[in-house]
Amino acid sequence: MVRKKILLLSVSAGAGHKRAAEALHAAALLHDAALDVCHLDVMQFVTAGFRKIYTDWYIRLVNKAPSLWAYLYQISNEAQADGKMERLRRSIEHLNARPLLKEIAAFAPDVIICTHFLPAEILSRLLLKKKLHCPVWVQVTDFDLHRMWVHERMAGYFAPNEEIADRMRQQGILPSNIHLTGIPVMPAFGEPANRFACARGYGLRPEQATVLLMGGGSGIGGLEQLAERLLQLDEAFQLIVLTGSNTRALDALRELAERIPGRLLPLGYTDQVQRLMACADLVITKPGGLTTAECLAMGLPMIVNSPIRGQEERNAEFLMEQGVALKAYDDMSLLYRVRYLLQHPQQLQQMRARARALGKPHAAAQAIQRVLQTPPPAPVRAFH
């Protein structure tokens, strides 16, 4: 029996696209351990110069020049796909992605799922020229739909919510090719978690109100200063702080934890976020698509802060409209909102109920099931 090959393509410009692909990878193997699943970071198979521009430049831009990034986000969303500059951009992408195309040809997938618009755009061109003959699917990873996600000849799209599905239809995607599944999160986020057991495992008091402060994969932000200010509030609560790869912040937070024992749990990179969320009553986080999808899957209210202009601003607006998040505009407003929610547990419970109703913990499994149930095209080689 021939093992079906699924290729997942992500881009390491921010952590979310990669985590979405990892969730799909895990869901595929849970669905059928006999599947041959491969996940590639597109940035590992492009030229060094292109990779530096696409990843390092992006991170620097959103952190150092957010207004410029917001302008570029909007102007690229409004650009005509058949315009001269857009055609030139696509040609440059194709030239710099030749190592990726060789890797795809070597794997010879039966189906491809893209969790970033870049590989979808590159493969759309190959499908047009009939140089690729396997179906390509697109998983949108924010509560927003930038024009660069939409390409012809895609086998199907996975939408985070009904509004994005409607925007897909308005941009010409066939309704039959749109599947409302959600943003994929790891299977663990769909499993029951015992708050008492999880809290005890981390040395926390399960009966105590608990706030989780997330700094993102790179731990961007003055986490140690913010944690210290939070712990100066009069309200009684425990604070968990995730610093990601920011070892400097982790060291400073460990020193702070020693000065105020029993109130602060600082942690670096961890693959146990689901268990930590099970301990929490409230999450403070940047509104990245994957992180907020994980919070919703766990039924967790949020205070969102420091959104990246563009996609994360749209995420924040969606979450606030749904009544599952408050937005902090600076540290003072963040402290006020934490204090307010801890003083009004009934509102916190209402937000939790809305988050639980909105969460889609099985999005990855549903996407994989849809891909595998869709009849394949006529049997031909993936590349020729």
Contacts in CASP RR format, 6 or more apart in sequence:
PFRMAT RR
TARGET T0000
AUTHOR 0000-0000-0000
METHOD contacts of the structure
MODEL  1
MVRKKILLLSVSAGAGHKRAAEALHAAALLHDAALDVCHLDVMQFVTAGF
RKIYTDWYIRLVNKAPSLWAYLYQISNEAQADGKMERLRRSIEHLNARPL
LKEIAAFAPDVIICTHFLPAEILSRLLLKKKLHCPVWVQVTDFDLHRMWV
HERMAGYFAPNEEIADRMRQQGILPSNIHLTGIPVMPAFGEPANRFACAR
GYGLRPEQATVLLMGGGSGIGGLEQLAERLLQLDEAFQLIVLTGSNTRAL
DALRELAERIPGRLLPLGYTDQVQRLMACADLVITKPGGLTTAECLAMGL
PMIVNSPIRGQEERNAEFLMEQGVALKAYDDMSLLYRVRYLLQHPQQLQQ
MRARARALGKPHAAAQAIQRVLQTPPPAPVRAFH
1 34 0 8 1.000
3 34 0 8 1.000
3 35 0 8 1.000
3 36 0 8 1.000
4 35 0 8 1.000
4 36 0 8 1.000
4 110 0 8 1.000
4 111 0 8 1.000
4 372 0 8 1.000
5 35 0 8 1.000
5 36 0 8 1.000
5 37 0 8 1.000
5 38 0 8 1.000
5 107 0 8 1.000
5 108 0 8 1.000
5 109 0 8 1.000
5 110 0 8 1.000
5 111 0 8 1.000
6 28 0 8 1.000
6 35 0 8 1.000
6 36 0 8 1.000
6 37 0 8 1.000
6 38 0 8 1.000
6 109 0 8 1.000
6 110 0 8 1.000
6 111 0 8 1.000
6 112 0 8 1.000
6 113 0 8 1.000
6 368 0 8 1.000
6 371 0 8 1.000
7 38 0 8 1.000
7 39 0 8 1.000
7 40 0 8 1.000
7 104 0 8 1.000
7 107 0 8 1.000
7 109 0 8 1.000
7 111 0 8 1.000
7 112 0 8 1.000
7 113 0 8 1.000
8 21 0 8 1.000
8 24 0 8 1.000
8 25 0 8 1.000
8 37 0 8 1.000
8 38 0 8 1.000
8 39 0 8 1.000
8 40 0 8 1.000
8 112 0 8 1.000
8 113 0 8 1.000
8 115 0 8 1.000
9 21 0 8 1.000
9 39 0 8 1.000
9 40 0 8 1.000
9 42 0 8 1.000
9 112 0 8 1.000
9 113 0 8 1.000
9 114 0 8 1.000
9 115 0 8 1.000
9 116 0 8 1.000
9 119 0 8 1.000
10 17 0 8 1.000
10 18 0 8 1.000
10 20 0 8 1.000
10 21 0 8 1.000
10 39 0 8 1.000
10 40 0 8 1.000
10 41 0 8 1.000
10 42 0 8 1.000
10 114 0 8 1.000
10 115 0 8 1.000
10 116 0 8 1.000
11 17 0 8 1.000
11 18 0 8 1.000
11 41 0 8 1.000
11 42 0 8 1.000
11 43 0 8 1.000
11 54 0 8 1.000
11 115 0 8 1.000
11 116 0 8 1.000
11 118 0 8 1.000
11 119 0 8 1.000
12 18 0 8 1.000
12 41 0 8 1.000
12 43 0 8 1.000
12 55 0 8 1.000
13 43 0 8 1.000
13 54 0 8 1.000
13 55 0 8 1.000
13 58 0 8 1.000
13 59 0 8 1.000
13 116 0 8 1.000
14 55 0 8 1.000
14 58 0 8 1.000
14 59 0 8 1.000
15 216 0 8 1.000
15 217 0 8 1.000
15 290 0 8 1.000
16 115 0 8 1.000
16 141 0 8 1.000
16 288 0 8 1.000
16 289 0 8 1.000
16 290 0 8 1.000
16 291 0 8 1.000
17 115 0 8 1.000
17 116 0 8 1.000
17 141 0 8 1.000
18 41 0 8 1.000
18 115 0 8 1.000
19 185 0 8 1.000
19 186 0 8 1.000
19 290 0 8 1.000
20 115 0 8 1.000
20 139 0 8 1.000
20 141 0 8 1.000
20 183 0 8 1.000
20 184 0 8 1.000
20 290 0 8 1.000
21 39 0 8 1.000
21 113 0 8 1.000
21 115 0 8 1.000
22 39 0 8 1.000
22 186 0 8 1.000
23 184 0 8 1.000
23 185 0 8 1.000
23 186 0 8 1.000
23 187 0 8 1.000
23 363 0 8 1.000
23 364 0 8 1.000
24 113 0 8 1.000
24 115 0 8 1.000
24 139 0 8 1.000
24 184 0 8 1.000
24 364 0 8 1.000
24 367 0 8 1.000
24 368 0 8 1.000
25 37 0 8 1.000
25 39 0 8 1.000
26 186 0 8 1.000
26 187 0 8 1.000
26 364 0 8 1.000
27 184 0 8 1.000
27 187 0 8 1.000
27 364 0 8 1.000
27 365 0 8 1.000
27 367 0 8 1.000
27 368 0 8 1.000
28 35 0 8 1.000
28 37 0 8 1.000
28 368 0 8 1.000
29 35 0 8 1.000
29 37 0 8 1.000
30 187 0 8 1.000
30 365 0 8 1.000
31 365 0 8 1.000
31 368 0 8 1.000
31 369 0 8 1.000
31 372 0 8 1.000
32 372 0 8 1.000
38 107 0 8 1.000
38 109 0 8 1.000
40 100 0 8 1.000
40 103 0 8 1.000
42 97 0 8 1.000
42 100 0 8 1.000
42 116 0 8 1.000
42 118 0 8 1.000
42 119 0 8 1.000
43 51 0 8 1.000
43 54 0 8 1.000
43 55 0 8 1.000
45 97 0 8 1.000
45 99 0 8 1.000
45 100 0 8 1.000
45 102 0 8 1.000
45 103 0 8 1.000
46 54 0 8 1.000
46 96 0 8 1.000
46 97 0 8 1.000
46 99 0 8 1.000
46 100 0 8 1.000
47 96 0 8 1.000
47 99 0 8 1.000
49 96 0 8 1.000
50 92 0 8 1.000
50 93 0 8 1.000
50 96 0 8 1.000
50 97 0 8 1.000
54 118 0 8 1.000
61 68 0 8 1.000
61 69 0 8 1.000
61 72 0 8 1.000
62 69 0 8 1.000
62 308 0 8 1.000
62 309 0 8 1.000
63 220 0 8 1.000
66 308 0 8 1.000
66 309 0 8 1.000
67 309 0 8 1.000
69 308 0 8 1.000
69 309 0 8 1.000
69 310 0 8 1.000
70 309 0 8 1.000
70 310 0 8 1.000
73 146 0 8 1.000
73 309 0 8 1.000
73 310 0 8 1.000
73 311 0 8 1.000
74 310 0 8 1.000
76 146 0 8 1.000
76 147 0 8 1.000
76 148 0 8 1.000
77 146 0 8 1.000
77 147 0 8 1.000
77 148 0 8 1.000
78 147 0 8 1.000
79 85 0 8 1.000
79 86 0 8 1.000
79 147 0 8 1.000
80 86 0 8 1.000
81 147 0 8 1.000
90 121 0 8 1.000
90 122 0 8 1.000
90 125 0 8 1.000
93 118 0 8 1.000
93 121 0 8 1.000
93 122 0 8 1.000
94 122 0 8 1.000
94 125 0 8 1.000
97 122 0 8 1.000
100 119 0 8 1.000
100 122 0 8 1.000
101 122 0 8 1.000
101 126 0 8 1.000
101 383 0 8 1.000
104 112 0 8 1.000
104 132 0 8 1.000
104 382 0 8 1.000
104 383 0 8 1.000
105 382 0 8 1.000
105 383 0 8 1.000
108 381 0 8 1.000
108 382 0 8 1.000
108 383 0 8 1.000
109 134 0 8 1.000
109 382 0 8 1.000
110 134 0 8 1.000
110 376 0 8 1.000
110 382 0 8 1.000
111 134 0 8 1.000
111 135 0 8 1.000
111 136 0 8 1.000
111 137 0 8 1.000
111 155 0 8 1.000
111 371 0 8 1.000
111 376 0 8 1.000
112 119 0 8 1.000
112 123 0 8 1.000
112 134 0 8 1.000
112 135 0 8 1.000
112 136 0 8 1.000
112 137 0 8 1.000
113 136 0 8 1.000
113 137 0 8 1.000
113 138 0 8 1.000
113 139 0 8 1.000
113 367 0 8 1.000
113 371 0 8 1.000
114 120 0 8 1.000
114 123 0 8 1.000
114 136 0 8 1.000
114 137 0 8 1.000
114 138 0 8 1.000
114 139 0 8 1.000
115 139 0 8 1.000
115 141 0 8 1.000
115 184 0 8 1.000
116 141 0 8 1.000
117 138 0 8 1.000
117 146 0 8 1.000
117 148 0 8 1.000
117 149 0 8 1.000
117 151 0 8 1.000
120 136 0 8 1.000
120 138 0 8 1.000
120 149 0 8 1.000
120 151 0 8 1.000
120 154 0 8 1.000
121 148 0 8 1.000
121 151 0 8 1.000
123 132 0 8 1.000
123 136 0 8 1.000
124 136 0 8 1.000
124 151 0 8 1.000
124 152 0 8 1.000
124 153 0 8 1.000
124 154 0 8 1.000
126 132 0 8 1.000
127 136 0 8 1.000
127 152 0 8 1.000
127 153 0 8 1.000
128 152 0 8 1.000
128 153 0 8 1.000
131 383 0 8 1.000
131 384 0 8 1.000
132 382 0 8 1.000
132 383 0 8 1.000
133 377 0 8 1.000
133 378 0 8 1.000
133 380 0 8 1.000
133 381 0 8 1.000
133 382 0 8 1.000
133 383 0 8 1.000
133 384 0 8 1.000
134 376 0 8 1.000
134 377 0 8 1.000
134 382 0 8 1.000
135 155 0 8 1.000
135 156 0 8 1.000
135 371 0 8 1.000
135 374 0 8 1.000
135 376 0 8 1.000
135 377 0 8 1.000
136 153 0 8 1.000
136 154 0 8 1.000
136 155 0 8 1.000
137 154 0 8 1.000
137 155 0 8 1.000
137 156 0 8 1.000
137 157 0 8 1.000
137 158 0 8 1.000
137 367 0 8 1.000
137 371 0 8 1.000
138 149 0 8 1.000
138 151 0 8 1.000
138 154 0 8 1.000
138 156 0 8 1.000
138 157 0 8 1.000
138 158 0 8 1.000
139 157 0 8 1.000
139 158 0 8 1.000
139 183 0 8 1.000
139 184 0 8 1.000
139 367 0 8 1.000
140 149 0 8 1.000
140 157 0 8 1.000
140 158 0 8 1.000
140 159 0 8 1.000
140 160 0 8 1.000
140 164 0 8 1.000
140 183 0 8 1.000
141 160 0 8 1.000
141 183 0 8 1.000
141 289 0 8 1.000
141 290 0 8 1.000
142 160 0 8 1.000
142 183 0 8 1.000
142 288 0 8 1.000
142 289 0 8 1.000
142 311 0 8 1.000
142 312 0 8 1.000
142 314 0 8 1.000
142 315 0 8 1.000
143 160 0 8 1.000
143 161 0 8 1.000
143 163 0 8 1.000
143 164 0 8 1.000
143 183 0 8 1.000
143 289 0 8 1.000
143 292 0 8 1.000
143 314 0 8 1.000
143 315 0 8 1.000
143 318 0 8 1.000
143 319 0 8 1.000
144 164 0 8 1.000
144 310 0 8 1.000
144 311 0 8 1.000
144 314 0 8 1.000
144 315 0 8 1.000
144 318 0 8 1.000
145 164 0 8 1.000
145 167 0 8 1.000
145 168 0 8 1.000
145 171 0 8 1.000
146 311 0 8 1.000
147 171 0 8 1.000
149 157 0 8 1.000
150 168 0 8 1.000
150 171 0 8 1.000
150 172 0 8 1.000
150 173 0 8 1.000
154 173 0 8 1.000
154 177 0 8 1.000
155 177 0 8 1.000
155 374 0 8 1.000
156 173 0 8 1.000
156 177 0 8 1.000
156 178 0 8 1.000
156 179 0 8 1.000
157 168 0 8 1.000
157 173 0 8 1.000
157 177 0 8 1.000
157 178 0 8 1.000
157 179 0 8 1.000
158 179 0 8 1.000
158 181 0 8 1.000
158 182 0 8 1.000
158 184 0 8 1.000
158 363 0 8 1.000
158 367 0 8 1.000
158 370 0 8 1.000
159 165 0 8 1.000
159 168 0 8 1.000
159 178 0 8 1.000
159 179 0 8 1.000
159 180 0 8 1.000
159 181 0 8 1.000
159 182 0 8 1.000
160 182 0 8 1.000
160 183 0 8 1.000
160 289 0 8 1.000
160 293 0 8 1.000
161 180 0 8 1.000
161 182 0 8 1.000
161 318 0 8 1.000
162 180 0 8 1.000
163 318 0 8 1.000
165 178 0 8 1.000
165 180 0 8 1.000
168 178 0 8 1.000
169 175 0 8 1.000
169 178 0 8 1.000
179 366 0 8 1.000
179 367 0 8 1.000
179 370 0 8 1.000
181 360 0 8 1.000
181 363 0 8 1.000
181 366 0 8 1.000
181 367 0 8 1.000
181 370 0 8 1.000
182 293 0 8 1.000
182 360 0 8 1.000
182 363 0 8 1.000
182 366 0 8 1.000
183 289 0 8 1.000
183 290 0 8 1.000
183 293 0 8 1.000
183 360 0 8 1.000
183 363 0 8 1.000
184 293 0 8 1.000
184 363 0 8 1.000
184 364 0 8 1.000
184 367 0 8 1.000
185 290 0 8 1.000
185 293 0 8 1.000
185 294 0 8 1.000
185 297 0 8 1.000
185 361 0 8 1.000
185 363 0 8 1.000
185 364 0 8 1.000
186 274 0 8 1.000
186 294 0 8 1.000
186 364 0 8 1.000
187 364 0 8 1.000
187 365 0 8 1.000
188 274 0 8 1.000
189 274 0 8 1.000
189 294 0 8 1.000
189 297 0 8 1.000
189 298 0 8 1.000
189 361 0 8 1.000
190 297 0 8 1.000
190 361 0 8 1.000
190 362 0 8 1.000
191 274 0 8 1.000
193 274 0 8 1.000
193 275 0 8 1.000
193 277 0 8 1.000
193 278 0 8 1.000
193 298 0 8 1.000
194 278 0 8 1.000
195 206 0 8 1.000
195 278 0 8 1.000
195 279 0 8 1.000
196 206 0 8 1.000
198 206 0 8 1.000
198 275 0 8 1.000
198 276 0 8 1.000
198 278 0 8 1.000
198 279 0 8 1.000
199 205 0 8 1.000
199 206 0 8 1.000
199 210 0 8 1.000
199 278 0 8 1.000
199 279 0 8 1.000
200 206 0 8 1.000
202 240 0 8 1.000
202 265 0 8 1.000
202 275 0 8 1.000
202 276 0 8 1.000
202 279 0 8 1.000
203 265 0 8 1.000
204 210 0 8 1.000
204 238 0 8 1.000
204 240 0 8 1.000
204 265 0 8 1.000
204 279 0 8 1.000
205 238 0 8 1.000
206 279 0 8 1.000
208 236 0 8 1.000
208 237 0 8 1.000
208 238 0 8 1.000
209 235 0 8 1.000
209 236 0 8 1.000
209 237 0 8 1.000
209 238 0 8 1.000
209 281 0 8 1.000
209 282 0 8 1.000
209 342 0 8 1.000
210 237 0 8 1.000
210 238 0 8 1.000
210 239 0 8 1.000
210 240 0 8 1.000
210 279 0 8 1.000
210 280 0 8 1.000
210 281 0 8 1.000
210 282 0 8 1.000
211 230 0 8 1.000
211 237 0 8 1.000
211 238 0 8 1.000
211 239 0 8 1.000
211 240 0 8 1.000
211 280 0 8 1.000
211 281 0 8 1.000
211 282 0 8 1.000
211 283 0 8 1.000
211 284 0 8 1.000
211 338 0 8 1.000
212 240 0 8 1.000
212 242 0 8 1.000
212 276 0 8 1.000
212 277 0 8 1.000
212 279 0 8 1.000
212 280 0 8 1.000
212 282 0 8 1.000
212 283 0 8 1.000
212 284 0 8 1.000
212 285 0 8 1.000
212 300 0 8 1.000
213 223 0 8 1.000
213 226 0 8 1.000
213 227 0 8 1.000
213 230 0 8 1.000
213 239 0 8 1.000
213 240 0 8 1.000
213 241 0 8 1.000
213 242 0 8 1.000
213 283 0 8 1.000
213 284 0 8 1.000
213 285 0 8 1.000
214 242 0 8 1.000
214 283 0 8 1.000
214 284 0 8 1.000
214 285 0 8 1.000
214 286 0 8 1.000
214 291 0 8 1.000
215 221 0 8 1.000
215 223 0 8 1.000
215 241 0 8 1.000
215 242 0 8 1.000
215 243 0 8 1.000
215 244 0 8 1.000
215 246 0 8 1.000
215 285 0 8 1.000
215 286 0 8 1.000
216 242 0 8 1.000
216 244 0 8 1.000
216 285 0 8 1.000
216 286 0 8 1.000
216 291 0 8 1.000
217 244 0 8 1.000
217 245 0 8 1.000
217 269 0 8 1.000
218 244 0 8 1.000
218 245 0 8 1.000
218 246 0 8 1.000
219 242 0 8 1.000
219 243 0 8 1.000
219 244 0 8 1.000
219 245 0 8 1.000
219 246 0 8 1.000
219 249 0 8 1.000
220 246 0 8 1.000
220 286 0 8 1.000
220 306 0 8 1.000
221 249 0 8 1.000
221 306 0 8 1.000
222 249 0 8 1.000
223 241 0 8 1.000
223 243 0 8 1.000
223 246 0 8 1.000
223 249 0 8 1.000
223 253 0 8 1.000
224 249 0 8 1.000
224 252 0 8 1.000
224 253 0 8 1.000
224 256 0 8 1.000
226 331 0 8 1.000
226 334 0 8 1.000
227 239 0 8 1.000
227 241 0 8 1.000
227 253 0 8 1.000
227 256 0 8 1.000
227 264 0 8 1.000
227 266 0 8 1.000
228 256 0 8 1.000
229 331 0 8 1.000
229 335 0 8 1.000
230 239 0 8 1.000
230 335 0 8 1.000
230 338 0 8 1.000
231 239 0 8 1.000
231 256 0 8 1.000
231 260 0 8 1.000
231 263 0 8 1.000
231 264 0 8 1.000
233 335 0 8 1.000
233 338 0 8 1.000
233 339 0 8 1.000
233 342 0 8 1.000
234 339 0 8 1.000
235 338 0 8 1.000
235 339 0 8 1.000
235 342 0 8 1.000
235 343 0 8 1.000
237 281 0 8 1.000
237 342 0 8 1.000
238 262 0 8 1.000
238 263 0 8 1.000
238 264 0 8 1.000
238 265 0 8 1.000
239 263 0 8 1.000
239 264 0 8 1.000
239 265 0 8 1.000
240 265 0 8 1.000
240 266 0 8 1.000
240 267 0 8 1.000
240 276 0 8 1.000
240 279 0 8 1.000
240 280 0 8 1.000
241 253 0 8 1.000
241 264 0 8 1.000
241 265 0 8 1.000
241 266 0 8 1.000
241 267 0 8 1.000
242 267 0 8 1.000
242 268 0 8 1.000
242 270 0 8 1.000
242 273 0 8 1.000
242 276 0 8 1.000
243 249 0 8 1.000
243 250 0 8 1.000
243 253 0 8 1.000
243 266 0 8 1.000
243 267 0 8 1.000
243 268 0 8 1.000
244 250 0 8 1.000
244 268 0 8 1.000
244 269 0 8 1.000
244 270 0 8 1.000
245 268 0 8 1.000
245 269 0 8 1.000
246 268 0 8 1.000
247 268 0 8 1.000
250 266 0 8 1.000
250 267 0 8 1.000
250 268 0 8 1.000
253 264 0 8 1.000
253 266 0 8 1.000
254 266 0 8 1.000
256 264 0 8 1.000
256 266 0 8 1.000
257 263 0 8 1.000
257 264 0 8 1.000
257 265 0 8 1.000
257 266 0 8 1.000
267 276 0 8 1.000
270 276 0 8 1.000
273 294 0 8 1.000
274 294 0 8 1.000
274 298 0 8 1.000
277 283 0 8 1.000
277 294 0 8 1.000
277 295 0 8 1.000
277 298 0 8 1.000
277 300 0 8 1.000
278 298 0 8 1.000
280 300 0 8 1.000
281 300 0 8 1.000
281 301 0 8 1.000
281 348 0 8 1.000
281 352 0 8 1.000
282 300 0 8 1.000
282 301 0 8 1.000
282 302 0 8 1.000
282 303 0 8 1.000
282 338 0 8 1.000
282 341 0 8 1.000
282 342 0 8 1.000
282 348 0 8 1.000
283 295 0 8 1.000
283 300 0 8 1.000
283 301 0 8 1.000
283 302 0 8 1.000
283 303 0 8 1.000
284 302 0 8 1.000
284 303 0 8 1.000
284 305 0 8 1.000
284 328 0 8 1.000
284 334 0 8 1.000
284 338 0 8 1.000
285 291 0 8 1.000
285 292 0 8 1.000
285 295 0 8 1.000
285 302 0 8 1.000
285 303 0 8 1.000
285 304 0 8 1.000
285 305 0 8 1.000
286 304 0 8 1.000
286 305 0 8 1.000
286 306 0 8 1.000
286 307 0 8 1.000
286 308 0 8 1.000
286 312 0 8 1.000
287 302 0 8 1.000
287 304 0 8 1.000
287 307 0 8 1.000
287 312 0 8 1.000
287 313 0 8 1.000
287 315 0 8 1.000
287 316 0 8 1.000
287 319 0 8 1.000
287 325 0 8 1.000
288 307 0 8 1.000
288 308 0 8 1.000
288 311 0 8 1.000
288 312 0 8 1.000
288 315 0 8 1.000
289 311 0 8 1.000
289 312 0 8 1.000
289 315 0 8 1.000
292 302 0 8 1.000
292 304 0 8 1.000
292 315 0 8 1.000
292 319 0 8 1.000
292 325 0 8 1.000
293 359 0 8 1.000
293 360 0 8 1.000
293 363 0 8 1.000
295 302 0 8 1.000
295 355 0 8 1.000
296 324 0 8 1.000
296 355 0 8 1.000
296 356 0 8 1.000
296 358 0 8 1.000
296 359 0 8 1.000
296 360 0 8 1.000
297 359 0 8 1.000
297 360 0 8 1.000
297 361 0 8 1.000
298 355 0 8 1.000
298 361 0 8 1.000
299 352 0 8 1.000
299 355 0 8 1.000
299 356 0 8 1.000
299 359 0 8 1.000
300 352 0 8 1.000
300 355 0 8 1.000
301 324 0 8 1.000
301 325 0 8 1.000
301 341 0 8 1.000
301 348 0 8 1.000
301 351 0 8 1.000
301 352 0 8 1.000
301 355 0 8 1.000
302 319 0 8 1.000
302 324 0 8 1.000
302 325 0 8 1.000
302 326 0 8 1.000
302 355 0 8 1.000
303 325 0 8 1.000
303 326 0 8 1.000
303 327 0 8 1.000
303 328 0 8 1.000
303 334 0 8 1.000
303 337 0 8 1.000
303 338 0 8 1.000
303 341 0 8 1.000
304 315 0 8 1.000
304 316 0 8 1.000
304 319 0 8 1.000
304 320 0 8 1.000
304 325 0 8 1.000
304 326 0 8 1.000
304 327 0 8 1.000
304 328 0 8 1.000
305 327 0 8 1.000
305 328 0 8 1.000
305 329 0 8 1.000
305 334 0 8 1.000
307 313 0 8 1.000
307 315 0 8 1.000
307 316 0 8 1.000
307 327 0 8 1.000
316 325 0 8 1.000
316 327 0 8 1.000
319 325 0 8 1.000
320 326 0 8 1.000
320 327 0 8 1.000
322 354 0 8 1.000
322 358 0 8 1.000
323 351 0 8 1.000
323 354 0 8 1.000
324 351 0 8 1.000
324 354 0 8 1.000
324 355 0 8 1.000
324 358 0 8 1.000
325 351 0 8 1.000
326 337 0 8 1.000
326 341 0 8 1.000
328 334 0 8 1.000
328 337 0 8 1.000
341 347 0 8 1.000
341 348 0 8 1.000
341 351 0 8 1.000
342 348 0 8 1.000
END
